[in-house]
Amino acid sequence: MKKCSECNGKMVELKAKTPEGIEYDYFICEMCGEEIIKAEKLHAVPQKHRLKRYNAKISKLREGLGIKIPSELVKKYKLKDNGLVTIISEKEGIKIITA
């Protein structure tokens, strides 16, 4: 049985989902509510579901800004010059969806 590092209470294992719907396991203390997740499980989530982070350069365009999309994503999503995408403003950032 796993013990809480804060209060020495019993930790129970639960499942949750990221906003993208990816399931992961974590532990919560029945006494104080402390939550933990093992680093290897956290790092396994993107690998298991092939989520990859990309860095993109932001460049000034006339009255706005443009994002340079990595060529790997251009090929994967068949993006074209002057093509359209939908940009959705979310609480933690923006989401770009191919049109």
Buried (B, 14 or more C-beta within 10 A) or exposed (E): EEEBEEEEBBBEEEEEEEEEEEEBBBBBBEEEEBEBEEEEEEEEBEEEEEEEEEEEEEEEEEEEEEEEBEEEBBEEBEBEEEEEEEEEEEEEEEEBEEE
